[in-house]
Each structure stands twice: as structure tokens, then as C-alpha cells.
Amino acid sequence: MAISNDILSSTLRILLDEEVDNLFKATPLLEEMRKSGGVETYDGGQKLNVPLILAEHSSITQLTNGYEPVDLAVKDALRQAEYNWCDFVAPVVITRKEELSNKGEKAVVSIAEARMKSVMGMLQREVEKQLVAGSSTVLSELETLLANGSRANGGFLAHTSGGSVGGIDTNTFATYNNQYISNAVSIPKMTELYIQCQANTPGGSSPNVILASQDAYQTYKSELFAKERFMSEDSLDGGRLNLAFHGARMYYDPFLDSLTDSNSKAVLFYFLNTKHLKLAFDSAAQFEMDDFESISGYASRSANIFTRLQMYVDHLGAHGLYSAA
């Protein structure tokens, strides 16, 4: 007897849970966002609204003799950054011919599992590509770290102020800008960028994730060779090369290769603070797979993997862009 849609769906949902975990481990940014508490879930809503303090509310009055009038001029310090959701779907399809060619319930499940892994791998690569490089031709509504043309086309990290992030004008609010350095790979300059990020972050928290291009990663490793090297135990156990900089984990991300910033200079590093950079998911659409159904007019059945996702930032000054000289 053929395996039913309900049984196939419930079996793959068990597998899907494992695949979601592997999705985040398979890509540097997604892995670290989850590990460092950068993933949040929300229930519904048309948009993501992020409250920001972008101005001083009042002024200070010094009291010399105690009879000075108090300056009561005030400003509205609170603004709202606004982000739209990015919704996308990808199907897992099995044809009747494939089922007949691979009889037996386990064989059918194996086919479905392989297809599901293929779809999850595709989603993983496409999401990472857009988040890191902004180069996806499909997920154009998903925000990206890299700004092009001084954020004229979106993006968070730029070489200068200009454009808007979440609807907030970075020229009007000069403090709402990322840190930036243009230089060859240099530990002193990396330290300078790290300090800038730390000094401009509420609570003094520091970047905890650094993404690097291949050339930058190799150069940094060479710089450390005669000095001090770091490797996290979990990555060591997995046999993966992993470095750190002042406690921030550093990863090579292939989507940074051949990438240029808004000043047409090669991007070397992203300095990121996951306390102030978030991946938001809808609680009912975090790579969620629906039930298998027969496709009308075709000898096949399919199930959709649906996702509602957006990346947002609540403090740009906590992050840094390091570009080539």
C-alpha cells in the first residue's frame, strides 16, 4: 500500500527539525546569529517596528546660585524604524513515476528526504547570499548587510552616511551610522575598528562575530602565526578552521569574496554585534513545511516549505565595515 500524504508529512517534519538545525550550522552568519541569541520570533503583523532613541530629550541647566531658570525645551527622542517582512516558499515534489520506480515506504521517504535536503540547502545558500552580499535575484525584499550607493538601494553598512535604514535618515541622525575603516589587513587597524564599535554601543558591548573574505582571513591568520592564535572547541571538534579577534569569532564567508562596498573598495571584514543585529522569523513560518497534497492535473504530490523572515538592526554604531585601502 502506498504511503499516505499524512504519514509522509509527519515523517518529514521530524527530519525537517534536524534540517533546520543543520541549516544554521552550515552557514557562518546564520550559525552565529542563532548561537549568539540573534534570532527572534514574532506572531504575525504586517511590519516590524523597531523603537530607536535618536535625539537628546532635554537640555542641562547648571545651577550657580540656585535661581537660574530651568531650560524646559524638549524634543521627541523616540523614532520608529520600520521593516517589511520577506515571505518566500519552495516546494518539495515527488512524482508518481518516481514512487513506482522506488517501491516501498522507506524508498519513498528516502526520495522525499533527499528532495527536502536539497530544498533546504538551496534556501540556506540564497538567504546567506542576500544577508551578506545583497546579491540574491529572488529575495530582494530581505535586508542585507552591505549598502550600495550610500544605502540608495538599501543595506546597513556603508563607507559614509547617506540614505536610510529602516526609514531612518542617516544624514539627519548622524549617530545612526556604522563604523568604517579603509586599510589593508592590519591588526592595529582592526583593533581601532573594534574599539570604535565598542565605544559607540550602549552598555559597551563589543562585536562578537566577524565575517571575512578568503584573502582577508588568510592574511589575518598569517599575521597571527608568530603571535597568538585562537580556536573555539566546538569548531575544533568539527575539524573546521576558526579564528577569533578579541573574543569575537571570525569566519570565512564565501559571499564576501569579490564584494565591493559603496566606495568601490573590496570588502574585507564585517564586525557584527548580534545584540543589536537580529533575524526575525514569524513563529509559524520558520522554514515550516506544510502537508503533502496531490497536485491537481499532475501525477505528483508536493509540500511547501514556507518562511517569513527579516533582518533588522536597532543600533548601527555597534557594527563596523572594514574595506581595502
SVG drawing of the C-alpha trace seen along z (x, -y; Angstrom):
<svg xmlns="http://www.w3.org/2000/svg" viewBox="-7 -83 64 85">
<polyline fill="none" stroke="black" stroke-width="0.4" points="0.0,0.0 1.3,-3.4 2.4,-5.7 -0.2,-8.3 0.3,-12.1 -0.3,-12.4 2.3,-9.8 4.8,-11.2 4.3,-14.8 4.6,-13.8 7.8,-11.7 9.5,-14.6 8.5,-17.0 10.7,-15.0 13.5,-15.2 12.8,-18.9 13.6,-19.8 17.0,-18.3 17.5,-20.1 16.7,-23.5 19.5,-22.9 21.8,-21.9 20.8,-25.0 22.1,-27.3 25.3,-25.3 26.0,-25.2 26.5,-29.0 28.6,-31.3 26.2,-34.2 23.1,-32.1 25.0,-29.8 26.3,-32.7 23.0,-34.5 21.4,-31.5 24.3,-30.7 24.6,-34.3 20.9,-35.0 20.4,-36.9 17.3,-35.0 13.8,-36.2 10.3,-35.0 7.1,-37.1 3.5,-36.3 2.0,-37.8 2.0,-41.5 2.3,-43.5 5.6,-45.1 8.5,-45.0 8.6,-48.3 11.9,-48.9 11.9,-51.8 15.1,-53.9 16.4,-56.8 17.9,-59.2 17.9,-62.6 18.5,-64.2 15.2,-64.7 16.1,-67.8 19.0,-70.1 21.1,-70.5 20.9,-73.7 23.8,-74.5 22.7,-75.9 25.2,-78.5 23.1,-80.4 20.0,-78.2 17.7,-80.8 18.6,-80.1 15.5,-79.3 15.4,-75.7 15.5,-75.2 12.3,-73.3 12.8,-73.0 12.4,-69.3 12.4,-67.1 10.8,-63.8 13.7,-61.4 11.9,-58.3 11.7,-57.3 10.4,-54.1 12.5,-52.1 10.2,-50.0 10.9,-46.9 8.7,-44.8 8.7,-41.0 10.2,-38.9 8.0,-35.9 9.2,-33.1 8.3,-29.5 10.0,-26.5 8.2,-23.1 9.3,-19.6 7.8,-17.5 7.6,-13.7 6.1,-12.3 4.1,-9.2 6.6,-7.7 9.4,-8.1 7.2,-6.4 6.6,-3.4 10.3,-3.2 11.2,-3.2 8.5,-1.0 8.3,-0.6 7.5,-3.1 11.2,-3.6 12.2,-4.2 9.5,-6.9 10.6,-8.5 14.2,-8.4 13.3,-10.2 11.3,-12.8 14.1,-13.3 16.7,-13.8 14.4,-16.4 13.8,-18.2 17.6,-18.4 18.1,-19.8 15.4,-22.5 16.8,-23.4 20.3,-23.7 19.0,-26.0 17.2,-28.1 20.3,-28.2 22.5,-29.5 20.0,-32.0 19.3,-33.5 23.0,-33.8 23.8,-35.3 21.2,-38.1 22.0,-38.8 25.8,-39.0 26.1,-40.4 22.6,-41.6 23.1,-39.7 20.1,-37.4 17.9,-37.8 15.0,-36.2 14.9,-37.5 15.0,-41.2 12.8,-42.1 15.2,-40.6 17.5,-43.2 21.3,-43.0 24.4,-44.0 26.1,-45.6 25.0,-49.0 25.4,-50.1 25.5,-53.7 25.4,-55.1 22.3,-52.9 20.5,-54.3 19.4,-50.7 19.2,-49.5 21.7,-47.8 23.1,-48.6 26.8,-49.1 28.3,-51.9 31.5,-53.8 29.8,-57.1 26.5,-58.5 23.6,-58.8 20.4,-57.1 18.0,-55.5 18.0,-52.3 14.5,-51.2 13.2,-54.5 15.6,-56.5 17.6,-59.1 21.3,-58.6 22.2,-62.1 19.6,-63.7 20.6,-61.4 24.4,-61.4 24.9,-59.0 22.8,-56.4 25.7,-55.2 28.1,-52.3 31.8,-52.4 34.1,-52.3 37.8,-51.8 39.6,-51.5 43.0,-49.9 44.9,-46.8 44.5,-43.9 46.2,-45.2 45.8,-44.1 46.2,-47.7 43.5,-48.9 41.2,-46.0 41.7,-46.9 40.8,-50.5 37.6,-49.5 36.7,-47.1 37.2,-50.0 35.1,-52.3 32.3,-49.8 32.6,-49.2 32.7,-52.9 29.6,-53.6 27.5,-50.7 25.0,-51.0 26.4,-49.2 29.8,-48.9 29.2,-45.5 31.6,-44.5 31.4,-42.9 31.1,-39.1 31.0,-37.9 33.5,-38.8 32.9,-37.7 35.9,-37.8 36.7,-37.3 39.1,-34.5 42.0,-36.8 41.4,-38.8 41.0,-35.6 44.3,-34.2 46.1,-37.4 44.9,-37.7 45.9,-34.1 49.4,-34.8 49.5,-37.9 48.7,-35.7 51.1,-32.9 54.1,-34.4 51.8,-35.8 48.7,-34.3 46.1,-32.0 42.6,-31.2 40.3,-28.3 36.9,-27.5 36.5,-24.0 33.2,-23.3 34.8,-24.2 38.0,-22.3 35.9,-19.2 34.3,-19.6 37.6,-19.9 36.9,-23.5 39.5,-26.2 38.2,-29.0 39.9,-32.1 39.0,-34.9 39.8,-38.5 39.5,-40.0 37.0,-37.2 34.9,-37.7 34.6,-34.6 35.9,-35.0 34.6,-33.1 35.4,-33.0 32.2,-33.7 32.4,-32.9 29.8,-35.6 32.3,-38.2 34.7,-37.3 34.9,-39.8 32.5,-42.0 33.0,-45.8 31.5,-48.4 29.7,-51.6 33.1,-53.3 34.1,-50.6 36.6,-49.1 36.9,-45.4 35.1,-44.3 37.5,-42.6 35.5,-42.2 32.1,-42.7 32.4,-43.4 28.9,-42.5 27.3,-42.6 24.3,-40.2 22.9,-42.0 22.0,-44.8 21.5,-42.8 18.6,-40.4 17.0,-37.8 13.2,-37.9 11.0,-35.0 7.3,-34.6 6.7,-31.9 4.5,-29.9 6.9,-30.3 10.4,-29.4 11.2,-27.1 7.9,-25.5 6.7,-22.6 3.0,-22.1 1.3,-18.9 1.9,-16.9 -1.0,-17.2 -1.7,-15.8 -1.3,-18.3 -4.4,-18.7 -3.8,-17.8 -0.3,-16.2 0.8,-12.7 2.7,-14.1 2.4,-15.4 4.1,-18.3 4.6,-20.1 5.7,-23.7 8.5,-25.0 7.4,-28.5 9.4,-31.2 8.7,-34.7 11.9,-36.4 13.6,-39.7 16.9,-41.0 16.9,-44.3 19.3,-46.5 18.5,-48.6 21.9,-50.3 24.1,-50.9 27.0,-52.2 27.6,-48.8 28.8,-47.4 31.8,-48.0 32.8,-47.7 36.4,-47.1 37.4,-47.7 40.6,-47.5 42.7,-50.6"/>
</svg>
